């Protein structure tokens, strides 16, 4: 819990400006109208509050599920174990992440409004269910992301450990995490764009229903392939750096605590 929480807070706060740029590039009104480079820390209180319990919930679930499932007896079984553990971890973590993400993204594209104003407005207009708008799309983004990132991270660590004859250090784990995160970020960008559009959609609009295929279809028709990969560069940069900081900090903190 502590290792995951510390890792989550570090990566979310350090890389927040890149996340803001990515959100504004993906927003329906476009980068400039969404705020451009102004107020790039808009929405940071929501992230600061949600990042520790979100990351802690993920790693508690990930490590416990991984320990319960059979692994290690077969080289083919281990990646499947990591995939299942990471997927369940994301489902649990999204219960905390989504409300925080909804408020954060709406604040990022409305830098003139405070986080508290965005939260109050969302609750007044849509109730608690408004805070969970985009839960399905977030899970549908995070599960494929984790299916790519975590088995790749674990495999790269195992390969590096085998090559050097001892378990990888925390900085080596961080390098593996950066590569795995960047690759996973690139291939799942269309799902991230759809999730952003759903969370930012006006109540009652077509995208507000939360249908990922509808959102993807609308983006494809109006903006084509560039629209589906809007914000891919800052997303890859943020998640590569985030993978380095997040997974490296997690390994180091866990080693210190254990």
C-alpha positions in Angstrom: 0.0 0.0 0.0 2.8 2.5 1.0 5.0 1.6 -2.0 2.2 1.9 -4.5 0.9 5.1 -2.9 4.3 6.9 -2.9 4.9 5.9 -6.5 1.5 7.2 -7.6 1.9 10.6 -5.9 5.4 11.1 -7.3 4.5 10.3 -10.9 1.2 12.1 -11.0 2.5 15.4 -9.6 5.8 15.5 -11.5 4.2 14.8 -14.9 0.9 16.7 -14.4 1.8 19.5 -17.0 2.3 16.8 -19.7 -1.1 15.3 -18.8 -2.8 18.7 -19.1 -1.3 19.2 -22.6 -2.5 15.7 -23.7 -6.0 16.3 -22.4 -6.3 19.7 -24.2 -5.0 18.2 -27.4 -7.7 15.5 -27.2 -10.5 17.8 -26.1 -13.4 18.5 -28.6 -12.9 22.3 -28.6 -9.2 22.0 -29.5 -5.9 22.8 -27.8 -6.1 26.6 -27.8 -9.7 27.0 -26.7 -9.2 24.4 -24.0 -6.5 26.7 -22.5 -3.3 26.1 -24.5 -0.3 26.3 -22.2 -2.1 28.5 -19.7 -2.9 27.1 -16.2 -1.2 23.8 -16.8 -1.7 22.8 -13.2 -5.5 23.2 -13.3 -7.1 20.2 -11.6 -4.0 19.2 -9.6 -5.8 19.1 -6.3 -8.0 16.3 -7.6 -4.9 14.4 -8.7 -3.2 15.0 -5.4 -6.1 13.6 -3.4 -6.7 10.6 -5.6 -3.3 9.4 -6.6 -2.2 7.7 -3.4 -5.3 5.6 -2.8 -5.6 4.9 -6.5 -2.0 3.6 -6.9 -2.2 1.8 -3.6 -5.4 0.0 -4.5 -3.9 -1.1 -7.8 -0.7 -2.6 -6.3 -2.5 -4.2 -3.4 -4.8 -6.0 -5.9 -2.0 -6.7 -8.4 0.4 -8.3 -5.9 -2.2 -10.3 -4.0 -3.8 -11.7 -7.2 -0.4 -12.5 -8.5 0.5 -14.4 -5.4 -2.8 -16.4 -5.5 -2.5 -17.4 -9.1 -0.1 -20.2 -10.3 3.1 -18.8 -11.8 6.7 -19.6 -12.4 6.1 -23.3 -13.2 5.9 -22.5 -16.9 7.3 -19.6 -19.0 4.0 -19.4 -20.8 1.9 -19.2 -17.6 3.8 -16.2 -16.0 2.7 -13.6 -18.6 -0.9 -14.7 -18.2 -0.7 -14.4 -14.4 0.6 -10.8 -14.8 -2.1 -10.0 -17.3 -4.9 -11.2 -15.0 -3.5 -9.6 -11.9 -2.9 -6.2 -13.7 -6.5 -6.3 -15.2 -8.1 -6.9 -11.8 -5.9 -4.3 -10.3 -7.1 -1.7 -12.8 -10.8 -2.6 -12.3 -10.4 -2.0 -8.5 -8.2 1.1 -8.9 -10.7 2.7 -11.4 -13.3 2.9 -8.6 -11.0 5.6 -7.1 -9.4 6.9 -10.3 -12.4 7.8 -12.4 -14.0 10.4 -10.1 -10.6 12.0 -9.7 -10.0 11.8 -13.4 -13.4 13.3 -14.3 -12.9 16.4 -12.1 -9.2 16.7 -13.2 -9.9 16.6 -16.9 -12.8 19.1 -16.7 -10.6 21.4 -14.7 -7.8 21.1 -17.3 -10.0 22.3 -20.1 -11.7 25.0 -17.9 -8.6 26.6 -16.2 -10.8 29.6 -15.1 -12.8 27.3 -12.8 -11.5 25.8 -9.6 -11.4 22.1 -8.8 -14.1 22.6 -6.1 -16.3 24.5 -8.5 -16.0 21.7 -11.1 -16.8 19.1 -8.4 -19.8 21.0 -7.2 -21.1 21.6 -10.7 -20.8 18.0 -11.6 -22.6 16.8 -8.5 -25.4 19.4 -9.0 -25.9 18.7 -12.7 -25.4 14.9 -12.8 -25.2 13.6 -9.2 -22.7 11.0 -8.1 -23.1 9.0 -11.3 -21.6 12.0 -13.1 -18.3 11.4 -11.3 -18.3 7.9 -12.7 -19.0 9.0 -16.3 -16.4 7.2 -18.3 -15.8 4.3 -15.9 -16.3 1.7 -18.6 -14.2 3.6 -21.1 -11.4 4.0 -18.5 -11.5 0.3 -17.7 -11.5 -0.5 -21.4 -8.4 1.7 -21.8 -6.6 0.5 -18.7 -7.0 -3.3 -19.2 -5.4 -3.4 -22.7 -2.8 -1.0 -21.4 -2.0 -3.3 -18.5 -2.1 -6.4 -20.7 0.7 -4.9 -22.7 2.7 -3.0 -20.0 3.0 -5.3 -17.1 3.9 -8.6 -18.8 6.4 -6.6 -20.9 7.8 -5.0 -17.7 8.1 -8.3 -15.9 9.6 -10.0 -19.0 12.2 -7.3 -19.5 13.2 -7.5 -15.8 13.5 -11.3 -16.0 15.7 -11.0 -19.2 17.9 -8.3 -17.6 18.2 -10.3 -14.4 19.2 -13.4 -16.4 21.8 -11.5 -18.5 23.6 -10.0 -15.5 23.2 -13.0 -13.2 21.3 -11.2 -10.3 17.9 -9.5 -9.7 17.6 -6.1 -11.3 18.2 -2.9 -9.3 15.4 -0.4 -8.9 16.8 1.9 -11.6 17.0 -1.0 -14.0 13.4 -1.9 -13.2 12.5 1.8 -13.9 14.2 1.6 -17.4 12.2 -1.5 -18.2 9.0 0.3 -16.9 9.7 3.3 -19.2 10.0 1.2 -22.3 7.0 -1.0 -21.4 4.9 2.1 -20.6 5.8 4.0 -23.7 5.0 1.1 -26.0 1.6 0.4 -24.2 0.8 4.2 -24.3 1.2 4.3 -28.1 -1.0 1.4 -28.9 -3.8 2.4 -26.6 -4.0 6.1 -27.5 -7.3 5.8 -29.4 -9.0 4.4 -26.3 -7.5 7.2 -24.3 -8.9 9.8 -26.7 -12.4 8.1 -26.5 -12.3 8.2 -22.7 -11.4 11.9 -22.7 -14.2 12.8 -25.1 -16.7 10.8 -23.0 -15.6 12.5 -19.7 -15.7 16.0 -21.3 -19.0 15.6 -23.1 -21.9 17.7 -22.1 -24.6 16.0 -20.2 -27.2 14.5 -22.5 -25.0 14.5 -25.6 -24.2 11.4 -27.6 -20.8 10.8 -26.1 -22.2 11.3 -22.6 -23.8 7.8 -22.9 -20.3 6.4 -22.4 -20.3 4.2 -25.5 -16.7 3.8 -26.5 -17.4 2.6 -30.1 -19.7 5.6 -30.6 -17.0 7.9 -29.4 -14.3 6.2 -31.6 -16.7 6.3 -34.6 -17.4 10.0 -34.2 -13.7 10.8 -33.9 -12.9 8.7 -37.0 -15.6 10.4 -39.1 -14.7 14.0 -38.2 -10.9 13.8 -37.7 -9.7 10.5 -39.1 -6.6 8.7 -37.9 -4.9 11.9 -36.6 -7.9 12.4 -34.3 -7.7 8.9 -32.9 -4.0 9.5 -32.1 -4.4 13.1 -30.8 -1.9 13.7 -27.9 0.1 10.5 -28.6 3.4 12.3 -28.2 2.8 13.9 -24.8 1.0 10.6 -23.7 4.0 8.5 -24.7 6.4 11.0 -23.1 4.4 11.2 -19.9 3.9 7.4 -19.5 7.5 6.6 -20.5 8.7 9.0 -17.8 5.9 7.9 -15.6 6.8 4.2 -16.0 10.4 5.1 -15.1 9.4 7.1 -12.0 6.3 5.0 -11.0 7.7 1.4 -11.3 11.2 2.5 -10.2 9.9 4.3 -7.1 7.6 1.3 -6.3 10.4 -1.2 -6.4 12.8 1.1 -4.4 10.1 1.9 -1.7 9.1 -1.8 -1.5 12.7 -2.8 -1.0 13.2 -0.2 1.7 10.1 -1.3 3.5 10.6 -5.0 3.2 
